[in-house]
Amino acid sequence: VYMPTDYGDYECFENYVATCAAVSALYEDCDAVQLIVAGDFNCQTGSRFYEVFLNFAVENNLQLSDLNRMDGVFTYCNDAGTACSWIDHVLSSSVLDTLVISCTVHYEYVSSDHKPVFVCFDSFLDDTKPSVKDTTVEIGGKFVPDWSKCNDHCLINYQHELDLKLSKIVVPSLLY
C-alpha cells in the first residue's frame, strides 16, 4: 500500500485517511490474529498526518514498536542531506510487541533515501513447553487446563498447536 505524501493540501490529507482506512479494512477482512504493519508512513511526530497515524494504531490495537524503543533517529534523508525525518515506522499487535528485543535504524545502507528499520523479535513460538503443573489444575483426579495462568503468548502457542493437529484430520467427503 502506498502512503500519500503531505503536500499541504486537503486532498493529500483525505488520501492519507483513506489509505489508513483501506489497511484497516484489509486487517478486518483477514483471519489474522496478530498484525505487523511496517514501512514508509510519510508521517513524523507533530506532522499533519500524525493524529491519523495514531488513530490508525489505536483502532487496530497496534503498538508503536519503533517509536516506543528509539529516540532521536531519522529514517529519511533527502539527496542533498539537508532534511531528515522519521517517517518510516513499525507497528505491531501487543503480543508481538512484547517479543521485540531491539529496534534500530541502519544508516550504513545507501540504496535509498530511506534507511531500513530493523526489528528483532525474541521468538514467535516458544520452544520451551511449560510443565503440566504450571498450566493445569487437578479436578476429580484429572488434569484440566487452567486458562487463568495463560498469557497471550501461551494462547497463541496453543492456537498454533491446535491448528496443526486439526489440519491433519481427514473429514470424509460424505459428511460435507
C-alpha positions as CSV (number, residue, x, y, z in Angstrom):
1,V,0.0,0.0,0.0
2,Y,1.3,3.4,-0.9
3,M,1.0,6.1,1.8
4,P,0.4,9.6,0.4
5,T,3.0,12.4,0.9
6,D,1.9,15.5,2.6
7,Y,2.0,18.4,0.1
8,G,-0.1,20.6,2.4
9,D,-3.4,20.4,0.6
10,Y,-6.7,18.9,1.7
11,E,-6.6,16.1,-1.0
12,C,-3.3,14.7,0.5
13,F,-4.9,14.6,3.9
14,E,-8.0,12.9,2.6
15,N,-5.9,10.3,0.7
16,Y,-3.9,9.6,3.9
17,V,-7.1,9.0,5.9
18,A,-8.5,6.8,3.1
19,T,-5.3,4.7,2.8
20,C,-5.2,4.1,6.6
21,A,-8.9,3.0,6.4
22,A,-8.0,0.7,3.5
23,V,-5.3,-1.0,5.5
24,S,-7.7,-1.4,8.5
25,A,-10.2,-3.0,6.2
26,L,-7.6,-5.5,4.9
27,Y,-6.9,-6.5,8.5
28,E,-10.6,-6.8,9.4
29,D,-11.2,-9.0,6.3
30,C,-8.5,-11.5,7.0
31,D,-8.3,-14.2,9.6
32,A,-5.0,-12.9,11.1
33,V,-4.9,-12.7,14.9
34,Q,-1.7,-10.7,15.1
35,L,-0.5,-7.8,12.9
36,I,2.7,-6.1,11.9
37,V,2.5,-3.0,9.7
38,A,5.8,-1.6,8.7
39,G,7.1,0.9,6.1
40,D,7.0,4.4,4.9
41,F,4.1,6.1,6.6
42,N,5.2,9.6,5.4
43,C,4.4,10.7,9.0
44,Q,6.6,12.1,11.8
45,T,5.7,13.2,15.3
46,G,3.9,16.6,15.2
47,S,3.1,16.4,11.4
48,R,-0.3,17.0,10.0
49,F,-0.7,13.2,9.4
50,Y,0.4,12.2,12.9
51,E,-3.1,12.2,14.6
52,V,-4.4,10.0,11.7
53,F,-1.4,7.7,12.2
54,L,-2.1,7.4,15.9
55,N,-5.8,6.8,15.4
56,F,-4.9,4.0,12.9
57,A,-2.7,2.4,15.6
58,V,-5.3,2.7,18.3
59,E,-8.2,1.4,16.1
60,N,-6.2,-1.7,15.2
61,N,-4.9,-2.2,18.7
62,L,-1.3,-1.7,17.5
63,Q,1.7,-0.6,19.5
64,L,4.2,1.9,18.2
65,S,7.1,-0.6,18.3
66,D,9.7,1.7,16.9
67,L,8.6,5.0,18.5
68,N,8.5,3.3,21.9
69,R,12.0,2.0,21.6
70,M,14.1,4.6,19.8
71,D,14.6,8.3,20.2
72,G,16.4,10.9,18.1
73,V,16.6,8.8,14.9
74,F,15.8,9.5,11.3
75,T,14.7,7.1,8.6
76,Y,14.6,9.5,5.6
77,C,17.2,12.0,4.4
78,N,16.9,14.0,1.1
79,D,19.6,13.6,-1.5
80,A,21.2,16.9,-0.5
81,G,21.4,15.7,3.1
82,T,19.7,18.9,4.2
83,A,16.5,17.5,5.5
84,C,16.0,14.4,7.7
85,S,12.8,13.0,9.3
86,W,11.5,9.9,11.0
87,I,8.6,8.8,8.7
88,D,9.2,5.0,8.5
89,H,7.6,3.1,11.3
90,V,6.9,-0.4,12.7
91,L,3.5,-1.1,14.4
92,S,2.6,-4.4,15.9
93,S,0.0,-6.2,17.9
94,S,0.5,-6.1,21.7
95,V,1.5,-9.7,21.9
96,L,4.1,-9.3,19.1
97,D,5.3,-6.1,20.6
98,T,6.2,-7.8,23.9
99,L,8.5,-10.1,21.9
100,V,10.5,-7.2,20.4
101,I,14.1,-7.4,21.6
102,S,15.5,-4.4,19.7
103,C,14.7,-1.8,17.1
104,T,17.4,0.0,15.2
105,V,17.9,2.1,12.1
106,H,20.7,1.0,9.8
107,Y,22.3,4.2,8.4
108,E,25.0,2.3,6.5
109,Y,22.6,1.3,3.8
110,V,22.7,3.8,0.9
111,S,20.4,2.1,-1.6
112,S,17.6,4.6,-1.0
113,D,16.8,7.9,0.7
114,H,15.0,5.8,3.3
115,K,17.1,3.9,5.9
116,P,15.9,0.5,6.9
117,V,14.4,-0.1,10.4
118,F,15.4,-3.4,11.8
119,V,13.2,-5.1,14.5
120,C,14.4,-8.2,16.2
121,F,11.9,-10.5,17.9
122,D,12.6,-12.9,20.7
123,S,10.7,-15.8,19.1
124,F,7.2,-16.1,17.6
125,L,6.8,-19.6,19.0
126,D,8.1,-20.5,22.4
127,D,10.4,-23.5,22.3
128,T,10.1,-24.2,26.0
129,K,7.0,-26.1,27.0
130,P,5.5,-25.2,30.4
131,S,5.3,-28.0,32.8
132,V,1.9,-29.6,33.3
133,K,1.7,-28.2,36.9
134,D,2.2,-24.6,35.6
135,T,-0.9,-24.6,33.3
136,T,-3.3,-27.2,34.6
137,V,-5.1,-28.0,37.8
138,E,-6.3,-31.3,39.1
139,I,-10.0,-31.7,39.4
140,G,-11.5,-35.1,40.3
141,G,-8.3,-36.9,39.5
142,K,-8.0,-35.4,36.1
143,F,-5.7,-32.6,34.9
144,V,-7.6,-29.8,33.1
145,P,-6.3,-26.5,31.6
146,D,-6.2,-23.5,34.0
147,W,-6.7,-20.8,31.4
148,S,-6.2,-18.1,34.1
149,K,-2.5,-19.0,34.1
150,C,-2.1,-18.5,30.4
151,N,-0.9,-15.2,28.9
152,D,-1.4,-14.1,25.3
153,H,1.8,-15.8,24.1
154,C,0.7,-19.1,25.7
155,L,-2.7,-18.8,23.9
156,I,-1.0,-18.1,20.6
157,N,1.1,-21.3,21.0
158,Y,-2.0,-23.3,22.0
159,Q,-3.9,-22.0,18.9
160,H,-0.9,-22.8,16.6
161,E,-0.6,-26.4,18.0
162,L,-4.4,-26.9,17.8
163,D,-4.4,-25.7,14.2
164,L,-1.6,-28.1,13.3
165,K,-3.5,-31.0,14.9
166,L,-6.9,-30.1,13.3
167,S,-5.3,-29.7,9.9
168,K,-4.3,-33.4,10.0
169,I,-7.9,-34.7,10.5
170,V,-9.3,-36.1,7.3
171,V,-13.0,-35.4,7.0
172,P,-14.8,-37.9,4.7
173,S,-16.5,-36.2,1.8
174,L,-19.8,-37.8,2.6
175,L,-20.0,-35.5,5.6
176,Y,-19.9,-32.3,3.6
